[in-house]
Amino acid sequence: MSYSTLYDVIVCGGGTAGVAAAIASARGGAKTLLVERIGTLGGQMSVSGPPGFAYARLHNHKGERDVGGIVQETYERLYRSGHALPHYGYKVRMRGAYTFEYVDPDWWTALMFEMMDEEGVELLLDTLVVGVTKDGDKVNGIAVENANGRNEIKGKVLIDCTGEGYVAIQAGCEMAMVPKEKIQPHTLAFTVDGIDWDKLLQYIRSHPEQFSHKQLMYPYDDKNTEEDVREMYRRCYDIKELGEIMGFYELRDIALANNDWHPYSGAGFFLTPKEGGHIQAHFQHSSQVGELSPTDAWDLTKCMVECRKQNMIAWRFFKKYVPGFENAYITKVCTELRLREGPRIVGDYVLTKEDVYETRQFPDTIGKSSFKAGGYHVASLDTLNVCAEDRADMTITKDGGSYDIPYRCLVPKKIENLLAAGKCVSTDRPAYLRYLHQTMVTGQAAGAAAALCVKKNVTPRQLENQVKDLQDVLVKQGAILFETVKDTAKYGV
């Protein structure tokens, strides 16, 4: 049996970029197919994690919101249905541009299926894209393998939302990736319940020096001092105020001396909300394996095995050493690796760390971000620190504002009728757009662009000359392109 249907747009990958792309494409009137390798949607939100990081850093250091569109729409829907927490704009966290809009990852996935049905997106799950069909430099379809065997499906525009650029590689795109000896480590996240939060908070209030403050600091002013952060810990009676808890330095070092901790990551976790305001802990840094390529199945297998070993060591540490975890238990181990770094397309524009630092604005903007550049993870006890040779790559916006993401970053050089979205868009290494909200911003833009290309009968590259039409569509869909928004009190304190 062969698939004979011609689709306007084929989205490859059903993670955070893919679902946003499919929704935006269908809303643009395109007949849209979303193909996903496994049997569910969600990617880094619900399959590989976070979800603790979830919708984090949606405001810049000025307190202005710079991400809207499908990110904001999905959050609001989950908030109204009781499956998300308010946006808690605590002062210290707002000044550090590190706040969270927590959503329940399982209900988020349910919402994605609901929205696919609402928009008329056709799904093809449990299906692996194994090739791309082309006419010269123009892609015109994909080859897939699934329970039906191997088949071809034709599409006018393809969008690579695989995260690791697998479709772009098959299409012959020029790609960029650091050697695997330097690649950021990959991890396997897990979630736990049964924590005595009051007992843990008592320890935190009594030992504020034992926890990280670096994520809440801004190097170009003194809005937050180290003492401000310590005082936040001393006065905290609500775990949601902390957002993430990284450190436990003294306990970790004692455990390390007792062979009860491994030397490949720091100790800490994020938070995950469940119904009724219940909070779980989500561990996404407790295992880290470097020097393994995301484009090598043997390496991925090694990573999965090693991560599980490290996670069990980490979990025994929390049960044995950390107050409040005595009766806690694991509720979920993610089924997919959280791949922090992989191939990126070389596009018509390469976003750079200088663009991030300068908060550069582009005439073909399709979204904004204020996330720093060069925030690499390393497989060591420092976890969130860059190693010495790469420390110069870390760059934060000089004025505390937000930078633009150009449409040209989604368009690969030379290859036609293909767009990229998510982690594999065109950037230098430090400016890598891998965080959840960034992947949804580029996904929404790619989907809207693909639908517009079909409607106008132009290629994605030709659309670069008509980008205002794309921007008009995105603005109508609620995306923030030109002016950031002061709405910090809309949902919370």
C-alpha positions as CSV (number, residue, x, y, z in Angstrom):
1,M,0.0,0.0,0.0
2,S,1.3,3.5,-0.9
3,Y,0.2,6.8,0.5
4,S,-1.1,8.8,-2.5
5,T,-2.4,11.9,-0.8
6,L,-0.5,15.1,-1.5
7,Y,-0.2,17.4,1.6
8,D,0.5,21.1,1.4
9,V,2.7,20.9,4.5
10,I,4.4,18.0,6.2
11,V,5.8,18.6,9.7
12,C,8.4,16.0,10.7
13,G,8.5,15.7,14.5
14,G,5.8,16.1,17.1
15,G,7.7,17.8,19.9
16,T,7.3,21.4,21.0
17,A,8.4,22.9,17.7
18,G,6.4,20.4,15.7
19,V,3.0,20.9,17.4
20,A,3.4,24.7,17.1
21,A,4.3,24.4,13.4
22,A,1.4,22.1,12.7
23,I,-1.1,24.3,14.5
24,A,0.1,27.5,12.7
25,S,0.2,25.7,9.3
26,A,-3.4,24.4,9.6
27,R,-4.6,27.9,10.8
28,G,-3.1,29.2,7.6
29,G,-5.3,27.0,5.5
30,A,-2.8,24.4,4.6
31,K,-3.6,20.7,4.5
32,T,-1.1,19.6,7.2
33,L,0.4,16.3,8.1
34,L,2.3,15.8,11.4
35,V,4.6,12.8,11.4
36,E,6.1,11.6,14.7
37,R,8.5,8.8,15.4
38,I,6.8,7.6,18.7
39,G,3.1,7.2,19.6
40,T,2.6,10.5,21.3
41,L,3.2,14.3,21.1
42,G,5.2,16.4,23.4
43,G,9.0,16.2,22.9
44,Q,10.9,18.0,25.5
45,M,7.8,19.1,27.3
46,S,6.4,15.7,28.2
47,V,8.4,12.9,26.6
48,S,12.0,13.8,27.4
49,G,11.3,16.6,29.9
50,P,11.8,19.2,31.2
51,P,8.9,19.9,32.1
52,G,10.3,21.8,35.1
53,F,11.8,24.4,32.8
54,A,8.5,24.4,30.9
55,Y,7.5,28.0,30.1
56,A,10.4,29.7,31.8
57,R,12.1,32.9,31.0
58,L,9.2,34.5,29.1
59,H,10.2,37.9,30.4
60,N,13.4,39.9,29.9
61,H,15.5,41.6,32.6
62,K,13.3,44.7,32.2
63,G,10.3,42.7,33.3
64,E,8.8,42.8,29.8
65,R,7.2,39.7,28.3
66,D,8.8,38.8,25.0
67,V,7.0,35.5,24.0
68,G,3.3,35.2,23.1
69,G,1.6,33.3,20.4
70,I,0.9,29.6,20.8
71,V,3.1,29.5,23.9
72,Q,0.8,32.0,25.7
73,E,-2.3,30.5,24.2
74,T,-1.6,27.0,25.5
75,Y,-0.6,28.3,28.9
76,E,-3.8,30.3,29.2
77,R,-6.0,27.3,28.2
78,L,-4.3,25.1,30.7
79,Y,-4.5,27.8,33.4
80,R,-8.2,28.2,32.8
81,S,-8.8,24.5,33.0
82,G,-6.9,24.1,36.3
83,H,-3.8,22.4,34.8
84,A,-1.3,25.3,35.2
85,L,-0.2,27.5,38.1
86,P,-0.4,31.3,38.0
87,H,2.6,33.3,36.8
88,Y,4.3,34.1,40.1
89,G,6.2,37.4,39.5
90,Y,8.3,37.3,42.7
91,K,10.5,40.3,42.8
92,V,13.9,38.6,43.0
93,R,13.0,36.2,40.2
94,M,11.6,38.9,38.0
95,R,14.8,41.0,38.4
96,G,16.7,37.9,37.4
97,A,14.5,37.3,34.4
98,Y,13.9,33.8,35.7
99,T,10.3,33.2,36.3
100,F,8.1,30.2,35.5
101,E,4.6,29.5,34.1
102,Y,4.2,26.0,35.3
103,V,2.0,23.6,33.4
104,D,1.1,20.0,33.9
105,P,3.0,18.1,31.2
106,D,0.5,15.3,30.8
107,W,-2.4,17.7,30.4
108,W,-0.3,19.7,28.0
109,T,0.0,16.7,25.8
110,A,-3.7,16.1,26.0
111,L,-4.2,19.7,24.9
112,M,-1.9,19.2,21.9
113,F,-4.1,16.3,20.7
114,E,-7.2,18.4,21.2
115,M,-5.7,21.3,19.2
116,M,-4.6,19.0,16.4
117,D,-8.2,17.8,16.1
118,E,-9.6,21.4,16.4
119,E,-7.3,22.6,13.6
120,G,-7.7,19.6,11.3
121,V,-4.1,18.5,11.5
122,E,-3.7,14.9,10.3
123,L,-1.4,12.8,12.5
124,L,0.8,9.9,11.6
125,L,2.3,8.5,14.7
126,D,4.7,5.6,15.3
127,T,6.3,6.5,12.0
128,L,10.0,7.1,11.3
129,V,11.1,9.5,8.5
130,V,13.9,7.6,6.8
131,G,14.4,9.7,3.7
132,V,13.5,12.7,1.7
133,T,12.4,12.7,-1.9
134,K,13.8,15.5,-4.1
135,D,13.7,17.0,-7.6
136,G,17.1,18.5,-7.9
137,D,17.5,20.8,-4.9
138,K,13.8,20.9,-4.2
139,V,12.4,18.6,-1.6
140,N,8.9,17.2,-2.5
141,G,8.2,14.5,0.0
142,I,9.4,12.1,2.7
143,A,10.0,8.3,2.9
144,V,8.6,6.7,6.0
145,E,8.6,3.3,7.7
146,N,5.9,2.1,10.0
147,A,3.5,-0.8,10.5
148,N,2.5,-0.3,6.8
149,G,6.1,-0.9,5.6
150,R,8.0,1.7,3.7
151,N,6.1,4.4,1.8
152,E,6.5,7.8,0.3
153,I,4.3,10.8,1.2
154,K,4.4,13.9,-1.0
155,G,4.3,17.5,0.4
156,K,4.7,21.0,-1.1
157,V,6.7,22.3,1.9
158,L,8.5,20.2,4.6
159,I,9.3,21.4,8.1
160,D,12.1,19.7,10.0
161,C,11.1,19.7,13.7
162,T,13.1,16.6,14.7
163,G,15.3,18.6,17.0
164,E,18.5,17.0,15.7
165,G,18.0,18.0,12.1
166,Y,17.6,14.5,10.9
167,V,15.4,15.5,7.9
168,A,17.6,18.4,6.9
169,I,20.6,16.0,6.9
170,Q,18.7,13.6,4.7
171,A,17.8,16.4,2.4
172,G,21.5,17.3,1.9
173,C,21.5,20.6,3.9
174,E,24.8,22.0,5.1
175,M,24.9,21.4,8.8
176,A,27.0,22.7,11.8
177,M,27.8,20.8,15.0
178,V,30.6,20.8,17.4
179,P,32.7,17.6,17.7
180,K,31.2,15.1,20.0
181,E,34.2,15.5,22.3
182,K,32.8,19.0,23.1
183,I,29.1,18.4,22.9
184,Q,26.9,19.4,25.8
185,P,26.0,16.3,27.8
186,H,22.6,14.6,27.4
187,T,20.4,13.4,30.2
188,L,17.4,11.4,31.2
189,A,14.9,13.1,33.4
190,F,12.6,11.7,36.1
191,T,9.8,12.9,38.3
192,V,9.1,12.1,42.0
193,D,6.3,12.6,44.5
194,G,5.8,12.2,48.3
195,I,8.2,15.0,49.3
196,D,7.6,16.7,52.7
197,W,8.0,20.3,51.3
198,D,7.7,21.9,54.8
199,K,10.6,19.8,56.0
200,L,12.7,20.6,52.9
201,L,11.9,24.4,53.2
202,Q,13.0,24.4,56.8
203,Y,16.4,23.1,55.7
204,I,16.6,25.6,52.9
205,R,15.7,28.5,55.2
206,S,18.4,27.4,57.6
207,H,21.1,26.8,55.0
208,P,20.7,29.5,52.3
209,E,24.4,29.4,51.5
210,Q,24.0,25.8,50.3
211,F,22.0,26.8,47.1
212,S,22.8,28.4,43.8
213,H,22.3,32.1,43.1
214,K,24.0,32.4,39.7
215,Q,20.8,32.0,37.6
216,L,19.3,35.1,39.2
217,M,22.2,37.5,38.7
218,Y,22.6,40.0,35.9
219,P,26.1,41.2,35.3
220,Y,25.4,44.7,34.1
221,D,23.6,46.1,37.2
222,D,23.0,45.3,40.9
223,K,19.3,44.7,40.8
224,N,19.9,41.4,42.5
225,T,22.8,40.8,44.9
226,E,23.9,37.5,46.3
227,E,22.4,38.6,49.6
228,D,19.0,39.3,48.0
229,V,18.9,35.7,46.8
230,R,20.0,34.4,50.2
231,E,17.3,36.4,51.8
232,M,14.8,34.9,49.4
233,Y,15.8,31.5,50.6
234,R,15.7,32.5,54.3
235,R,12.1,33.8,54.0
236,C,10.7,31.1,51.7
237,Y,7.6,29.2,53.0
238,D,6.2,28.4,49.5
239,I,8.2,26.0,47.3
240,K,6.8,27.6,44.2
241,E,8.7,30.8,45.0
242,L,12.0,29.1,44.3
243,G,11.1,27.6,41.0
244,E,14.2,25.5,40.9
245,I,16.4,24.3,43.7
246,M,20.1,23.7,42.8
247,G,22.9,23.2,45.2
248,F,22.8,21.0,48.4
249,Y,26.5,21.6,48.3
250,E,27.5,20.4,51.7
251,L,25.3,17.3,51.6
252,R,26.5,16.5,48.1
253,D,30.1,16.8,49.0
254,I,29.6,14.5,52.1
255,A,27.8,12.0,49.8
256,L,30.6,12.2,47.3
257,A,33.2,11.4,49.9
258,N,31.0,8.4,50.9
259,N,30.7,7.2,47.3
260,D,27.0,8.1,47.4
261,W,27.1,10.6,44.6
262,H,28.6,10.6,41.1
263,P,30.9,13.4,39.7
264,Y,28.9,14.1,36.5
265,S,26.3,16.6,37.7
266,G,25.1,18.9,40.5
267,A,22.2,18.1,42.8
268,G,18.9,19.8,42.3
269,F,15.5,19.7,40.6
270,F,12.6,21.7,39.1
271,L,8.9,21.7,40.0
272,T,6.0,20.2,38.2
273,P,2.3,21.0,39.1
274,K,-0.5,18.4,39.2
275,E,-4.2,18.9,39.7
276,G,-5.3,20.8,42.8
277,G,-2.1,22.7,43.1
278,H,-0.1,19.6,44.1
279,I,3.6,19.9,43.4
280,Q,6.1,17.2,42.3
281,A,9.9,17.4,41.9
282,H,11.4,16.9,38.4
283,F,15.0,15.9,38.1
284,Q,16.6,16.9,34.8
285,H,20.3,17.4,35.8
286,S,20.9,14.3,37.9
287,S,22.4,12.4,35.0
288,Q,24.7,13.9,32.4
289,V,26.6,12.0,29.7
290,G,29.0,13.9,27.4
291,E,31.0,13.0,24.3
292,L,28.1,11.0,22.7
293,S,26.6,12.0,19.3
294,P,22.8,12.4,18.9
295,T,23.2,11.2,15.3
296,D,24.7,7.8,16.3
297,A,22.3,5.1,17.6
298,W,25.1,3.3,19.4
299,D,26.0,6.5,21.3
300,L,22.4,7.1,22.2
301,T,22.1,3.6,23.6
302,K,25.2,4.1,25.7
303,C,23.8,7.4,26.9
304,M,20.5,5.8,27.9
305,V,22.2,3.0,29.9
306,E,24.6,5.4,31.7
307,C,22.0,7.9,32.5
308,R,19.9,5.3,34.2
309,K,22.8,4.3,36.4
310,Q,23.5,7.9,37.4
311,N,19.9,8.6,38.1
312,M,19.7,5.7,40.6
313,I,22.8,7.0,42.4
314,A,21.3,10.5,42.5
315,W,18.0,9.2,43.8
316,R,19.6,7.2,46.6
317,F,21.4,10.4,47.6
318,F,18.2,12.4,47.9
319,K,16.5,9.6,49.9
320,K,19.4,9.2,52.2
321,Y,20.7,12.8,52.7
322,V,18.1,15.4,51.8
323,P,15.5,16.4,54.5
324,G,12.0,15.9,53.2
325,F,12.8,13.1,50.7
326,E,12.7,10.2,53.2
327,N,9.3,8.9,52.0
328,A,9.4,10.2,48.4
329,Y,9.1,7.9,45.4
330,I,9.7,8.0,41.7
331,T,6.5,8.4,39.6
332,K,7.9,8.7,36.1
333,V,11.2,8.1,34.2
334,C,11.2,9.7,30.8
335,T,11.3,7.4,27.9
336,E,13.4,9.6,25.7
337,L,16.8,11.3,26.3
338,R,17.0,15.0,26.7
339,L,19.5,15.8,23.9
340,R,21.0,19.2,24.7
341,E,23.0,19.7,21.6
342,G,23.0,18.4,18.0
343,P,23.3,19.5,14.4
344,R,22.0,22.9,13.2
345,I,21.2,23.9,9.7
346,V,23.4,26.6,8.0
347,G,20.7,29.0,7.0
348,D,20.4,32.2,5.0
349,Y,21.3,33.9,8.3
350,V,23.2,32.6,11.3
351,L,22.2,34.1,14.6
352,T,25.2,34.9,16.7
353,K,26.2,35.5,20.3
354,E,26.9,39.1,19.3
355,D,23.3,39.4,18.1
356,V,22.2,38.3,21.6
357,Y,24.5,40.7,23.4
358,E,23.5,43.6,21.3
359,T,19.8,42.7,21.5
360,R,19.9,43.1,17.7
361,Q,16.6,43.8,15.9
362,F,16.0,42.4,12.4
363,P,13.5,43.5,9.7
364,D,12.5,39.9,9.2
365,T,11.9,39.1,12.8
366,I,9.5,36.2,13.6
367,G,9.8,36.3,17.3
368,K,11.9,37.3,20.3
369,S,14.0,35.9,23.1
370,S,16.0,37.2,26.0
371,F,17.8,33.9,26.9
372,K,21.5,34.3,27.3
373,A,23.9,32.8,24.8
374,G,26.6,30.2,25.7
375,G,24.9,28.8,28.7
376,Y,26.4,25.4,28.2
377,H,26.0,22.4,30.5
378,V,29.0,20.3,31.4
379,A,29.3,16.7,32.8
380,S,30.8,17.8,36.1
381,L,29.7,18.8,39.6
382,D,29.2,22.3,38.3
383,T,26.5,21.2,35.9
384,L,25.5,24.7,34.8
385,N,28.9,26.3,34.5
386,V,30.7,26.4,31.2
387,C,34.2,24.9,31.2
388,A,37.1,27.3,31.2
389,E,37.8,27.1,27.5
390,D,34.2,28.0,26.6
391,R,33.5,30.5,29.3
392,A,33.9,33.4,26.9
393,D,30.9,32.1,24.9
394,M,28.5,33.1,27.7
395,T,26.7,36.3,26.8
396,I,23.7,38.1,28.3
397,T,21.9,41.0,26.6
398,K,23.8,44.1,27.5
399,D,20.7,46.3,28.1
400,G,18.4,43.7,29.7
401,G,16.2,43.6,26.7
402,S,15.2,41.1,24.0
403,Y,16.7,40.2,20.7
404,D,15.0,39.2,17.5
405,I,15.0,35.8,15.7
406,P,15.2,36.4,11.9
407,Y,13.0,34.4,9.6
408,R,16.2,33.6,7.5
409,C,17.4,31.4,10.4
410,L,14.6,28.9,9.4
411,V,15.6,28.7,5.7
412,P,18.5,26.3,4.9
413,K,21.0,27.4,2.2
414,K,20.6,25.9,-1.3
415,I,17.8,23.3,-0.4
416,E,14.3,24.5,-1.5
417,N,10.8,23.9,0.0
418,L,12.3,23.0,3.4
419,L,12.1,24.9,6.6
420,A,13.7,24.2,10.0
421,A,12.2,24.9,13.4
422,G,13.3,24.1,17.0
423,K,16.8,23.2,18.1
424,C,18.2,22.8,14.5
425,V,17.6,26.4,13.3
426,S,20.6,28.4,12.0
427,T,22.7,29.8,14.8
428,D,26.3,29.8,16.0
429,R,26.9,27.5,18.9
430,P,26.5,30.1,21.7
431,A,23.2,31.4,20.3
432,Y,21.7,27.9,20.1
433,L,17.8,28.2,20.4
434,R,17.1,24.9,22.2
435,Y,14.9,26.1,25.1
436,L,11.3,25.1,25.0
437,H,9.7,28.5,24.4
438,Q,12.3,29.2,21.7
439,T,11.4,26.0,19.8
440,M,7.7,26.9,19.9
441,V,8.4,30.4,18.6
442,T,10.3,29.1,15.6
443,G,7.8,26.3,15.2
444,Q,4.9,28.7,15.0
445,A,6.8,30.9,12.5
446,A,7.8,27.9,10.3
447,G,4.2,26.6,10.2
448,A,2.7,30.0,9.3
449,A,5.5,30.5,6.7
450,A,4.9,27.1,5.1
451,A,1.1,27.7,4.8
452,L,1.8,31.2,3.3
453,C,4.2,29.7,0.8
454,V,1.6,27.2,-0.4
455,K,-1.0,30.0,-0.7
456,K,1.3,32.3,-2.6
457,N,2.9,29.5,-4.6
458,V,6.4,30.7,-3.6
459,T,9.3,28.9,-1.9
460,P,10.3,29.6,1.7
461,R,13.4,31.5,0.3
462,Q,11.3,33.6,-1.9
463,L,9.1,34.4,1.1
464,E,12.1,36.3,2.5
465,N,11.1,39.1,0.1
466,Q,7.5,39.1,1.4
467,V,8.2,38.6,5.0
468,K,5.8,41.4,6.1
469,D,2.9,39.1,5.1
470,L,4.3,36.4,7.4
471,Q,4.7,38.9,10.2
472,D,1.1,40.1,9.8
473,V,0.0,36.5,10.1
474,L,2.1,35.9,13.2
475,V,0.9,39.1,14.9
476,K,-2.7,38.0,14.3
477,Q,-1.8,34.7,16.0
478,G,-0.7,36.6,19.0
479,A,3.1,36.4,18.5
480,I,5.3,39.1,19.9
481,L,7.5,40.5,17.2
482,F,8.1,44.2,17.6
483,E,7.3,45.4,21.1
484,T,7.7,43.6,24.3
485,V,4.7,43.6,26.7
486,K,4.5,44.6,30.4
487,D,2.0,42.1,31.7
488,T,3.8,40.6,34.7
489,A,0.8,40.9,37.0
490,K,-1.7,39.3,34.7
491,Y,-1.8,35.9,36.3
492,G,0.1,36.1,39.6
493,V,1.7,38.2,42.2
